[in-house]
Every structure is written in C-alpha cells, then in structure tokens.
C-alpha cells in the first residue's frame, strides 16, 4: 500500500483508502462532480470524481473503505487525486489500523505517566476527583485514551487528547518550579482536566467529528459540567476549591474570541492558558513542518498569520 504521505505529483494510485468525506458539487459550467477526502494513518488528501455516473464508479458514502484508481496531480499548489474508478471494499480486504492516524508515542506509557501525576497530588479532594475519572471510570478511560484533541488543528489523531493533556501537565509542572506562588495541586489538576469535555465534543475515529452536544455546548462547558457531576459525589469537597478548578477550565482558552466563557482571574488560570496555547501552537508547527515536502518558504498560514519557512537541516 502506498500511504498518503508518500504520494507525489504524477503517481498512479490503485489502493484502498478510507473515504473521510464526500460532497456533491457543480462546476461553473454546471457539470456535477464529487469532492472526496481520502484518509490513511499518515494523513488525508483531496480527491475529485469528475465522472460520478460513469460505469467505473460504484456508489459509495463517507466512512466507506474504497479502492481508488486514479492519478495524483497538483492544483493551486496542493496535491489531489483525479479519480477514474472506485470500488467499495468488503470487510476483510483492509486492516482498519492502516487508516486511522495514531500518536507516535506509546499510549500505555503516556497514561502511566498521567497516573503518576495523580499519585503525587497531595490535596485529598483533588486527588479523589482525579481518581474518579482516570482510575475508576472505565468508560471515560476507554474513550479518553482513544480520543483526538481536535478535528484538524492539533493532535488530531488517536491518542491525541492524551498526548496533549500530558504535555500541558508537564509544562504546568515546569511553571510551578519557576513560579512558587502557583498552587501546584490546583494547576496540575486543572491541566489534567482542561480538555476532558472533548471526550463528548468529538466522536471517536473514524468519524472524528463534532457531536450534537459538541456543536451546541462545546468542550469547555461540558468539561465543567463533568467535573461538577463528580464533585457532587465527593462529600465535603470545598466549594471555593471547586469554583477555582472550574474557573481554570472555563478560562483555559484565554479570550472570549477563542471560546472562553470567562477570562482568567487566577494565577493558575493564566498559567494553564499559556501552557495549553504553547503546546497547541507548537504541535501545529510540528505537523506543518513534518508534512512539508521541502525546507523552503511554505506560504502564508492563517493561524500564525505569517509566511512560514520549513526547518533546515544544518
């Protein structure tokens, strides 16, 4: 199998891919065609079915595994597949593991590291709350370990939510060493909880799409609700501590325009926002440069509002 990351202009394609997305469209001349996104574990690529009603194109839908025959060409600087034939594949013809993007890091090891942070939390209420999710709630653990941290922006792969959460927790631990006024237990707990709402906001792969509640409520609000539900079961949980923790969750995007219901008012909330933004932005950079085909200027990027240049090997 030739993976998406290895495809280049002029290549002939005859392989099985996951149809991540399919949408009917019409050219300026009124001719119907299909916009398709092909996916494997290395990434995605746009594809066009210019003759959707031809004999060589079987009926298929999003999330079908399809055998695609066509040619890779370049359009406005981006590669896409010009599809000539499509066949829907039967179960057993493909290994789903080849089509789901996964973390390059070991999930078991990352989860073990996260549990190690929980073991070192000294505040009994925060520790009991963390254990209620990450130790005792088997359904939450199963989903959390498989979840992505986003659809496309950063850590958009199986295990991405765990990888991002652990990275943010490590950054917060470093900040606690530099700024002793930070309440370490509160900040590390907030770091481990900050994105748990994404287990309900985004469905698991292969869909990896927003749920109805994800669209209506968002992960920040849902994460705060999830924490509130568990806190209600912990007798004597200090109300002020509960509010401080919820505040950190509600403000971790930092600005109203980035989806925060509130702006940070606590030292720990500011630190969490900085750590979250740092890991998200650097992972975006990492994914952009890893996917680049050269080390020159890559063009304008709307997230960073800059023309980015690929890293050069000295």
C-alpha positions in Angstrom: 0.0 0.0 0.0 1.2 3.5 -0.8 0.4 5.9 2.0 -0.9 9.4 1.5 2.3 11.0 2.8 4.3 9.2 0.1 2.1 10.3 -2.8 3.6 12.8 -5.2 2.5 14.5 -8.4 2.3 12.1 -11.4 1.8 9.0 -9.2 -0.8 6.5 -10.4 -3.0 5.3 -7.5 -4.5 1.9 -7.1 -5.1 1.4 -3.4 -7.7 1.2 -0.6 -8.4 4.3 1.4 -11.0 5.4 3.9 -13.4 7.9 2.4 -13.3 10.5 5.2 -15.6 13.0 3.4 -17.8 13.1 0.3 -19.8 16.0 -1.0 -21.5 16.6 -4.3 -20.6 19.8 -6.2 -21.1 21.5 -9.5 -18.6 23.2 -11.8 -19.0 26.7 -13.2 -20.3 25.0 -16.3 -23.0 23.2 -14.4 -21.3 19.8 -14.5 -21.8 17.6 -11.4 -18.8 16.1 -9.6 -17.8 14.7 -6.2 -15.4 16.3 -3.7 -13.8 13.5 -1.7 -11.2 13.3 1.1 -9.2 10.1 1.3 -7.5 9.1 4.5 -5.0 6.7 5.9 -3.0 6.7 9.1 -0.4 9.1 7.6 -2.9 11.8 6.7 -5.5 12.9 4.2 -5.7 14.0 0.5 -8.3 15.7 -1.5 -9.7 13.8 -4.5 -12.1 14.6 -7.3 -14.5 12.3 -9.0 -15.2 14.2 -12.3 -17.4 11.5 -13.8 -19.5 10.2 -10.8 -22.1 8.5 -13.1 -19.6 6.5 -15.2 -19.6 2.7 -15.2 -16.3 2.5 -13.2 -17.6 4.5 -10.2 -19.5 2.4 -7.7 -21.9 4.1 -5.2 -20.0 4.9 -2.0 -20.5 7.0 1.1 -18.4 8.8 3.7 -16.6 6.3 6.0 -16.7 3.6 3.4 -13.4 1.9 2.6 -12.9 2.3 -1.1 -10.4 1.0 -3.7 -9.4 4.1 -5.7 -7.8 4.1 -9.1 -6.6 7.5 -10.5 -3.7 9.9 -10.8 -2.1 12.4 -8.4 -2.0 15.9 -9.8 -1.4 19.4 -8.4 -4.0 22.2 -8.3 -3.1 25.6 -6.8 -0.1 24.2 -5.1 -1.9 21.3 -3.4 -1.9 17.6 -4.4 -5.2 15.9 -5.2 -6.2 12.6 -6.8 -8.1 12.6 -10.1 -10.3 9.5 -9.6 -11.1 7.3 -12.5 -12.5 4.2 -10.8 -14.0 3.5 -7.3 -14.9 0.1 -5.8 -16.4 -0.3 -2.3 -14.4 -2.8 -0.3 -15.7 -5.6 1.8 -14.7 -6.3 5.4 -11.5 -8.4 5.5 -10.0 -6.6 2.5 -8.4 -4.0 4.6 -6.9 -3.5 8.1 -8.6 -0.5 9.8 -5.3 0.2 11.7 -3.8 1.4 8.4 -6.4 4.1 8.1 -6.6 5.8 11.5 -3.9 8.4 12.3 -2.4 7.5 15.7 0.0 9.1 18.1 3.7 8.3 17.5 4.0 7.9 21.3 3.1 4.8 23.3 -0.4 5.2 24.8 0.3 2.8 27.7 3.4 4.7 28.7 1.7 8.1 28.4 -1.3 7.0 30.5 1.1 5.6 33.1 2.8 9.0 33.3 -0.5 10.7 33.8 -1.4 8.3 36.6 2.0 9.1 38.2 1.0 12.8 38.4 -2.3 11.9 40.0 -0.5 9.8 42.6 1.6 12.8 43.6 -1.3 15.2 44.1 -1.4 16.0 47.9 -4.8 17.6 48.2 -7.2 14.8 49.1 -10.2 16.2 47.4 -8.5 16.9 44.1 -6.8 13.5 44.2 -10.2 11.8 44.8 -11.7 13.8 41.9 -8.9 12.8 39.6 -9.2 9.2 40.5 -12.9 9.3 40.0 -12.2 9.9 36.3 -8.8 8.5 35.4 -8.8 5.4 37.7 -12.3 4.3 38.4 -14.4 5.4 35.4 -13.7 2.6 32.9 -15.9 4.1 30.1 -14.3 7.5 30.5 -10.8 6.0 30.4 -11.5 3.9 27.3 -12.8 7.0 25.4 -10.1 9.4 26.7 -7.3 7.1 25.6 -8.7 6.9 22.1 -9.8 10.5 21.6 -8.2 13.1 19.5 -7.7 16.7 20.8 -9.2 18.3 17.6 -10.6 17.6 14.2 -7.8 19.3 12.3 -6.0 22.0 14.3 -3.6 20.0 16.5 -3.3 16.5 17.9 -6.0 15.3 15.5 -5.2 11.6 15.9 -6.0 8.6 18.1 -4.3 9.2 21.4 -4.0 12.9 20.6 -6.1 14.1 23.6 -3.9 12.0 26.0 -0.7 13.3 24.4 -1.8 16.9 24.6 -3.1 16.6 28.2 0.2 15.0 29.3 2.2 17.7 27.5 0.2 20.5 29.1 0.6 18.9 32.5 4.3 18.7 32.1 4.5 22.4 31.1 2.5 23.3 34.1 4.8 21.3 36.4 7.7 23.3 35.0 5.9 26.6 35.6 5.3 25.6 39.2 9.0 25.2 39.7 9.7 28.7 38.3 6.8 30.5 40.0 6.4 29.2 43.6 3.2 31.2 44.2 1.3 28.9 41.9 -0.9 26.3 43.7 0.7 23.2 42.2 -2.1 20.8 43.1 -4.7 23.1 41.6 -2.8 23.8 38.5 -1.8 20.2 37.7 -5.4 19.0 38.4 -6.7 21.7 36.0 -4.2 20.7 33.4 -5.3 17.1 33.5 -9.0 18.1 33.4 -8.8 21.0 31.0 -9.9 19.2 27.8 -11.9 16.2 29.2 -15.0 17.7 27.6 -13.6 16.7 24.2 -14.5 13.1 25.0 -18.1 14.3 24.5 -17.5 17.1 22.0 -15.8 15.0 19.3 -16.7 11.4 18.2 -14.1 8.7 18.1 -12.3 7.8 14.8 -13.0 7.1 12.1 -15.7 9.8 12.3 -13.7 12.2 14.5 -16.4 14.8 14.0 -18.4 17.1 16.3 -21.3 15.6 18.2 -24.6 17.4 18.6 -23.6 18.4 22.1 -20.2 19.4 20.8 -21.9 21.8 18.4 -24.4 23.1 20.9 -22.3 23.3 24.1 -18.6 22.8 23.3 -15.9 21.1 25.3 -15.3 23.9 27.8 -18.8 23.9 29.1 -19.2 20.1 29.0 -15.9 19.6 30.8 -17.0 22.0 33.6 -20.3 20.0 33.8 -18.5 16.7 34.0 -16.3 17.9 36.9 -19.4 19.3 38.7 -21.1 15.9 38.4 -18.2 14.1 40.1 -17.7 16.8 42.7 -21.3 16.3 43.8 -20.4 12.7 44.8 -17.4 13.7 46.9 -18.5 14.5 50.5 -17.1 17.7 51.9 -15.5 19.0 48.7 -14.6 22.6 49.5 -16.9 25.0 47.5 -14.1 27.6 46.9 -11.7 24.9 45.6 -14.5 23.6 43.3 -15.0 27.1 41.9 -11.3 27.7 41.4 -10.9 24.5 39.5 -14.0 25.2 37.3 -12.7 28.7 36.7 -9.4 27.3 35.3 -11.4 25.0 32.9 -13.8 27.8 31.8 -10.9 30.2 31.1 -8.3 27.9 29.5 -8.8 29.4 26.0 -7.9 32.8 27.5 -10.0 35.1 25.3 -13.7 35.5 24.5 -13.0 35.3 20.8 -11.3 32.0 21.3 -14.4 30.5 23.0 -13.7 31.2 26.7 -16.8 32.0 28.7 -14.7 33.9 31.2 -11.2 35.5 31.1 -8.5 34.2 33.6 -8.7 35.8 37.0 -6.4 33.4 38.9 -2.6 32.9 38.6 -3.3 29.2 37.9 -5.8 30.0 35.2 -3.3 32.3 33.4 -0.6 29.6 33.6 -3.0 26.9 32.3 -4.0 29.1 29.3 -0.3 29.8 28.5 0.6 26.1 28.7 -2.4 25.0 26.6 -1.7 27.6 23.9 2.0 26.7 23.9 1.5 23.0 23.3 -1.3 23.5 20.8 0.7 26.0 18.7 4.0 24.1 18.8 2.2 20.9 17.8 0.6 22.8 14.9 4.1 23.8 13.8 5.4 20.3 14.2 2.6 18.9 12.0 3.0 21.6 9.3 6.8 21.1 9.1 6.5 17.3 9.2 4.1 17.3 6.2 6.2 19.9 4.2 7.8 18.5 1.1 10.7 21.0 1.1 12.5 23.2 3.6 11.8 26.5 1.8 9.1 29.0 2.3 5.7 27.3 2.8 3.4 30.2 2.1 1.0 32.2 4.3 -0.6 30.3 7.3 -3.8 31.9 8.6 -3.3 30.5 12.2 0.1 32.0 12.6 -0.6 35.0 10.3 2.8 34.6 8.7 4.6 33.1 5.8 6.3 30.1 7.4 9.6 28.6 6.4 10.4 24.9 6.7 13.1 23.8 9.1 16.5 23.4 7.6 18.9 20.5 8.4 22.3 22.0 9.1 
